[in-house]
């Protein structure tokens, strides 16, 4: 079983609020990822990190920001939530080699009202 | 799509039949992976095939890779109701160290 955890699982929040989605892994993985997934299924990469103090924007432009101060922790923050941010957010991590699998958390389903 | 196209987008078959899903990608790759997602949950890794491999098996799964056509296929043999899920291919986007997914195929196995 994968040791990667996302909290909260579900979040309903009002427009304009600041939120942080938490993602932690205990596998010592260097690479971590955030994906946004709408009900239509496709996963969009919004942020990724090679290691501590390294973050990159993904292929889908996002108003969210991330930080990687510790290897095990990769939180995603929205400074001012909007209804357009309503989606499922999936966090994943993988080991140092390029040919290793990624492990996914269970996701956070965010609804902005 | 970030990665390419998956075909078909949805597939419905009878239990016991074989299911084939196809994935195309845009860039050169070091490897291609297949994942499964049960409804509303995180993804689970199924199999990884390297760019110098043409075919790989794991239990009832068979994956092929054609780098000249930038395409891969996933075959699930003797399908079961528990195989009902969405299936995604993913690549490392040419060694960019980011994991990029296709659009996915929604597979339904009818009992």
Boltz contact constraints between the chains, C-beta under 6 A:
constraints:
  - contact:
      token1: [A, 33]
      token2: [B, 99]
      max_distance: 6.0
  - contact:
      token1: [A, 41]
      token2: [B, 86]
      max_distance: 6.0
  - contact:
      token1: [A, 41]
      token2: [B, 104]
      max_distance: 6.0
  - contact:
      token1: [A, 42]
      token2: [B, 103]
      max_distance: 6.0
  - contact:
      token1: [A, 43]
      token2: [B, 101]
      max_distance: 6.0
  - contact:
      token1: [A, 45]
      token2: [B, 100]
      max_distance: 6.0
  - contact:
      token1: [A, 48]
      token2: [B, 98]
      max_distance: 6.0
  - contact:
      token1: [A, 59]
      token2: [B, 2]
      max_distance: 6.0
  - contact:
      token1: [A, 98]
      token2: [B, 30]
      max_distance: 6.0
  - contact:
      token1: [A, 98]
      token2: [B, 92]
      max_distance: 6.0
  - contact:
      token1: [A, 99]
      token2: [B, 31]
      max_distance: 6.0
  - contact:
      token1: [A, 101]
      token2: [B, 45]
      max_distance: 6.0
  - contact:
      token1: [A, 102]
      token2: [B, 99]
      max_distance: 6.0
  - contact:
      token1: [A, 104]
      token2: [B, 42]
      max_distance: 6.0
  - contact:
      token1: [A, 104]
      token2: [B, 43]
      max_distance: 6.0
  - contact:
      token1: [A, 105]
      token2: [B, 42]
      max_distance: 6.0
  - contact:
      token1: [A, 106]
      token2: [B, 41]
      max_distance: 6.0
  - contact:
      token1: [A, 106]
      token2: [B, 42]
      max_distance: 6.0
  - contact:
      token1: [A, 107]
      token2: [B, 42]
      max_distance: 6.0
